[in-house]
């Protein structure tokens, strides 16, 4: 994993799939943006 640093990498882009996996790993529940409450 990333070490905490003052240096921000030039490339900070991730795919939607990577974002979902990261969110799930952090304990977020993923729901569709079009899903009704």
HTML snippet that shows the backbone in 3Dmol.js (N, CA, C, O; Angstrom):
<script src="https://3Dmol.org/build/3Dmol-min.js"></script>
<div id="view" style="width:600px;height:400px;position:relative"></div>
<script>
const pdb = `
ATOM      1  N   UNK A   1       0.838  -1.200   0.000  1.00  0.00           N
ATOM      2  CA  UNK A   1       0.000   0.000   0.000  1.00  0.00           C
ATOM      3  C   UNK A   1       0.876   1.254   0.000  1.00  0.00           C
ATOM      4  O   UNK A   1       2.092   1.180   0.171  1.00  0.00           O
ATOM      5  N   UNK A   2       0.240   2.392  -0.193  1.00  0.00           N
ATOM      6  CA  UNK A   2       0.996   3.629  -0.271  1.00  0.00           C
ATOM      7  C   UNK A   2       1.530   4.038   1.091  1.00  0.00           C
ATOM      8  O   UNK A   2       0.851   3.894   2.108  1.00  0.00           O
ATOM      9  N   UNK A   3       2.743   4.545   1.097  1.00  0.00           N
ATOM     10  CA  UNK A   3       3.282   5.141   2.314  1.00  0.00           C
ATOM     11  C   UNK A   3       2.818   6.585   2.373  1.00  0.00           C
ATOM     12  O   UNK A   3       2.704   7.251   1.344  1.00  0.00           O
ATOM     13  N   UNK A   4       2.552   7.066   3.580  1.00  0.00           N
ATOM     14  CA  UNK A   4       2.156   8.472   3.709  1.00  0.00           C
ATOM     15  C   UNK A   4       3.341   9.352   3.325  1.00  0.00           C
ATOM     16  O   UNK A   4       4.454   9.155   3.811  1.00  0.00           O
ATOM     17  N   UNK A   5       3.098  10.301   2.468  1.00  0.00           N
ATOM     18  CA  UNK A   5       4.178  11.118   1.940  1.00  0.00           C
ATOM     19  C   UNK A   5       3.650  12.472   1.503  1.00  0.00           C
ATOM     20  O   UNK A   5       2.468  12.619   1.192  1.00  0.00           O
ATOM     21  N   UNK A   6       4.537  13.462   1.482  1.00  0.00           N
ATOM     22  CA  UNK A   6       4.156  14.783   1.014  1.00  0.00           C
ATOM     23  C   UNK A   6       4.146  14.828  -0.512  1.00  0.00           C
ATOM     24  O   UNK A   6       3.631  15.773  -1.111  1.00  0.00           O
ATOM     25  N   UNK A   7       4.719  13.801  -1.133  1.00  0.00           N
ATOM     26  CA  UNK A   7       4.810  13.771  -2.588  1.00  0.00           C
ATOM     27  C   UNK A   7       3.562  13.121  -3.167  1.00  0.00           C
ATOM     28  O   UNK A   7       3.235  11.980  -2.842  1.00  0.00           O
ATOM     29  N   UNK A   8       2.871  13.857  -4.027  1.00  0.00           N
ATOM     30  CA  UNK A   8       1.674  13.332  -4.678  1.00  0.00           C
ATOM     31  C   UNK A   8       2.060  12.820  -6.060  1.00  0.00           C
ATOM     32  O   UNK A   8       2.615  13.566  -6.867  1.00  0.00           O
ATOM     33  N   UNK A   9       1.768  11.552  -6.338  1.00  0.00           N
ATOM     34  CA  UNK A   9       2.103  11.007  -7.659  1.00  0.00           C
ATOM     35  C   UNK A   9       1.412  11.787  -8.770  1.00  0.00           C
ATOM     36  O   UNK A   9       0.307  12.297  -8.580  1.00  0.00           O
ATOM     37  N   UNK A  10       2.057  11.880  -9.922  1.00  0.00           N
ATOM     38  CA  UNK A  10       1.473  12.601 -11.050  1.00  0.00           C
ATOM     39  C   UNK A  10       0.220  11.896 -11.535  1.00  0.00           C
ATOM     40  O   UNK A  10      -0.745  12.538 -11.949  1.00  0.00           O
ATOM     41  N   UNK A  11       0.240  10.563 -11.482  1.00  0.00           N
ATOM     42  CA  UNK A  11      -0.906   9.786 -11.968  1.00  0.00           C
ATOM     43  C   UNK A  11      -1.774   9.382 -10.793  1.00  0.00           C
ATOM     44  O   UNK A  11      -1.360   8.575  -9.961  1.00  0.00           O
ATOM     45  N   UNK A  12      -2.970   9.936 -10.718  1.00  0.00           N
ATOM     46  CA  UNK A  12      -3.889   9.610  -9.625  1.00  0.00           C
ATOM     47  C   UNK A  12      -5.187   9.011 -10.156  1.00  0.00           C
ATOM     48  O   UNK A  12      -6.189   8.957  -9.444  1.00  0.00           O
ATOM     49  N   UNK A  13      -5.165   8.559 -11.418  1.00  0.00           N
ATOM     50  CA  UNK A  13      -6.382   8.038 -12.023  1.00  0.00           C
ATOM     51  C   UNK A  13      -6.520   6.544 -11.749  1.00  0.00           C
ATOM     52  O   UNK A  13      -5.540   5.800 -11.791  1.00  0.00           O
ATOM     53  N   UNK A  14      -7.745   6.119 -11.470  1.00  0.00           N
ATOM     54  CA  UNK A  14      -8.042   4.701 -11.323  1.00  0.00           C
ATOM     55  C   UNK A  14      -9.302   4.388 -12.109  1.00  0.00           C
ATOM     56  O   UNK A  14     -10.089   5.281 -12.424  1.00  0.00           O
ATOM     57  N   UNK A  15      -9.487   3.119 -12.423  1.00  0.00           N
ATOM     58  CA  UNK A  15     -10.693   2.740 -13.150  1.00  0.00           C
ATOM     59  C   UNK A  15     -11.865   2.658 -12.188  1.00  0.00           C
ATOM     60  O   UNK A  15     -11.680   2.633 -10.971  1.00  0.00           O
ATOM     61  N   UNK A  16     -13.073   2.615 -12.740  1.00  0.00           N
ATOM     62  CA  UNK A  16     -14.273   2.460 -11.918  1.00  0.00           C
ATOM     63  C   UNK A  16     -14.181   1.162 -11.126  1.00  0.00           C
ATOM     64  O   UNK A  16     -14.538   1.118  -9.949  1.00  0.00           O
ATOM     65  N   UNK A  17     -13.696   0.099 -11.781  1.00  0.00           N
ATOM     66  CA  UNK A  17     -13.571  -1.188 -11.106  1.00  0.00           C
ATOM     67  C   UNK A  17     -12.631  -1.078  -9.907  1.00  0.00           C
ATOM     68  O   UNK A  17     -12.921  -1.606  -8.833  1.00  0.00           O
ATOM     69  N   UNK A  18     -11.502  -0.389 -10.096  1.00  0.00           N
ATOM     70  CA  UNK A  18     -10.558  -0.216  -8.991  1.00  0.00           C
ATOM     71  C   UNK A  18     -11.182   0.597  -7.867  1.00  0.00           C
ATOM     72  O   UNK A  18     -10.983   0.292  -6.691  1.00  0.00           O
ATOM     73  N   UNK A  19     -11.936   1.632  -8.224  1.00  0.00           N
ATOM     74  CA  UNK A  19     -12.586   2.469  -7.215  1.00  0.00           C
ATOM     75  C   UNK A  19     -13.581   1.652  -6.394  1.00  0.00           C
ATOM     76  O   UNK A  19     -13.655   1.790  -5.173  1.00  0.00           O
ATOM     77  N   UNK A  20     -14.346   0.801  -7.079  1.00  0.00           N
ATOM     78  CA  UNK A  20     -15.320  -0.039  -6.382  1.00  0.00           C
ATOM     79  C   UNK A  20     -14.607  -1.001  -5.441  1.00  0.00           C
ATOM     80  O   UNK A  20     -15.017  -1.169  -4.292  1.00  0.00           O
ATOM     81  N   UNK A  21     -13.543  -1.632  -5.925  1.00  0.00           N
ATOM     82  CA  UNK A  21     -12.801  -2.564  -5.080  1.00  0.00           C
ATOM     83  C   UNK A  21     -12.213  -1.853  -3.868  1.00  0.00           C
ATOM     84  O   UNK A  21     -12.243  -2.388  -2.760  1.00  0.00           O
ATOM     85  N   UNK A  22     -11.675  -0.645  -4.071  1.00  0.00           N
ATOM     86  CA  UNK A  22     -11.110   0.122  -2.960  1.00  0.00           C
ATOM     87  C   UNK A  22     -12.186   0.472  -1.946  1.00  0.00           C
ATOM     88  O   UNK A  22     -11.967   0.368  -0.739  1.00  0.00           O
ATOM     89  N   UNK A  23     -13.348   0.888  -2.435  1.00  0.00           N
ATOM     90  CA  UNK A  23     -14.443   1.254  -1.540  1.00  0.00           C
ATOM     91  C   UNK A  23     -14.914   0.041  -0.746  1.00  0.00           C
ATOM     92  O   UNK A  23     -15.144   0.135   0.459  1.00  0.00           O
ATOM     93  N   UNK A  24     -15.056  -1.101  -1.423  1.00  0.00           N
ATOM     94  CA  UNK A  24     -15.466  -2.325  -0.731  1.00  0.00           C
ATOM     95  C   UNK A  24     -14.441  -2.698   0.327  1.00  0.00           C
ATOM     96  O   UNK A  24     -14.803  -3.102   1.432  1.00  0.00           O
ATOM     97  N   UNK A  25     -13.156  -2.566  -0.010  1.00  0.00           N
ATOM     98  CA  UNK A  25     -12.087  -2.901   0.919  1.00  0.00           C
ATOM     99  C   UNK A  25     -12.155  -2.018   2.160  1.00  0.00           C
ATOM    100  O   UNK A  25     -11.803  -2.452   3.257  1.00  0.00           O
ATOM    101  N   UNK A  26     -12.605  -0.787   1.983  1.00  0.00           N
ATOM    102  CA  UNK A  26     -12.702   0.155   3.100  1.00  0.00           C
ATOM    103  C   UNK A  26     -14.037   0.046   3.825  1.00  0.00           C
ATOM    104  O   UNK A  26     -14.300   0.803   4.760  1.00  0.00           O
ATOM    105  N   UNK A  27     -14.884  -0.894   3.400  1.00  0.00           N
ATOM    106  CA  UNK A  27     -16.117  -1.161   4.130  1.00  0.00           C
ATOM    107  C   UNK A  27     -17.344  -0.431   3.624  1.00  0.00           C
ATOM    108  O   UNK A  27     -18.380  -0.425   4.288  1.00  0.00           O
ATOM    109  N   UNK A  28     -17.237   0.191   2.443  1.00  0.00           N
ATOM    110  CA  UNK A  28     -18.405   0.873   1.892  1.00  0.00           C
ATOM    111  C   UNK A  28     -19.301  -0.115   1.163  1.00  0.00           C
ATOM    112  O   UNK A  28     -18.818  -1.068   0.551  1.00  0.00           O
ATOM    113  N   UNK A  29     -20.602   0.115   1.230  1.00  0.00           N
ATOM    114  CA  UNK A  29     -21.544  -0.661   0.426  1.00  0.00           C
ATOM    115  C   UNK A  29     -21.742   0.086  -0.886  1.00  0.00           C
ATOM    116  O   UNK A  29     -21.998   1.290  -0.893  1.00  0.00           O
ATOM    117  N   UNK A  30     -21.624  -0.630  -1.984  1.00  0.00           N
ATOM    118  CA  UNK A  30     -21.758  -0.006  -3.299  1.00  0.00           C
ATOM    119  C   UNK A  30     -23.193  -0.141  -3.778  1.00  0.00           C
ATOM    120  O   UNK A  30     -23.752  -1.238  -3.772  1.00  0.00           O
ATOM    121  N   UNK A  31     -23.793   0.973  -4.193  1.00  0.00           N
ATOM    122  CA  UNK A  31     -25.115   0.890  -4.805  1.00  0.00           C
ATOM    123  C   UNK A  31     -25.113   1.706  -6.085  1.00  0.00           C
ATOM    124  O   UNK A  31     -24.325   2.637  -6.251  1.00  0.00           O
ATOM    125  N   UNK A  32     -26.004   1.341  -6.972  1.00  0.00           N
ATOM    126  CA  UNK A  32     -26.054   2.011  -8.260  1.00  0.00           C
ATOM    127  C   UNK A  32     -26.459   3.472  -8.088  1.00  0.00           C
ATOM    128  O   UNK A  32     -27.259   3.804  -7.213  1.00  0.00           O
ATOM    129  N   UNK A  33     -25.904   4.334  -8.921  1.00  0.00           N
ATOM    130  CA  UNK A  33     -26.266   5.749  -8.875  1.00  0.00           C
ATOM    131  C   UNK A  33     -27.720   5.954  -9.278  1.00  0.00           C
ATOM    132  O   UNK A  33     -28.332   6.963  -8.929  1.00  0.00           O
ATOM    133  N   UNK A  34     -28.271   4.990 -10.018  1.00  0.00           N
ATOM    134  CA  UNK A  34     -29.659   5.116 -10.473  1.00  0.00           C
ATOM    135  C   UNK A  34     -30.626   4.411  -9.534  1.00  0.00           C
ATOM    136  O   UNK A  34     -31.839   4.445  -9.739  1.00  0.00           O
ATOM    137  N   UNK A  35     -30.086   3.775  -8.508  1.00  0.00           N
ATOM    138  CA  UNK A  35     -30.920   3.034  -7.564  1.00  0.00           C
ATOM    139  C   UNK A  35     -31.774   3.990  -6.738  1.00  0.00           C
ATOM    140  O   UNK A  35     -31.290   5.023  -6.275  1.00  0.00           O
ATOM    141  N   UNK A  36     -33.031   3.646  -6.558  1.00  0.00           N
ATOM    142  CA  UNK A  36     -33.923   4.497  -5.763  1.00  0.00           C
ATOM    143  C   UNK A  36     -33.734   4.208  -4.273  1.00  0.00           C
ATOM    144  O   UNK A  36     -33.514   3.058  -3.893  1.00  0.00           O
ATOM    145  N   UNK A  37     -33.818   5.238  -3.425  1.00  0.00           N
ATOM    146  CA  UNK A  37     -33.655   5.055  -1.973  1.00  0.00           C
ATOM    147  C   UNK A  37     -34.770   4.212  -1.371  1.00  0.00           C
ATOM    148  O   UNK A  37     -34.776   3.967  -0.165  1.00  0.00           O
TER     149      UNK A  37
END
`;
const viewer = $3Dmol.createViewer("view");
viewer.addModel(pdb, "pdb");
viewer.setStyle({}, {cartoon: {color: "spectrum"}});
viewer.zoomTo();
viewer.render();
</script>
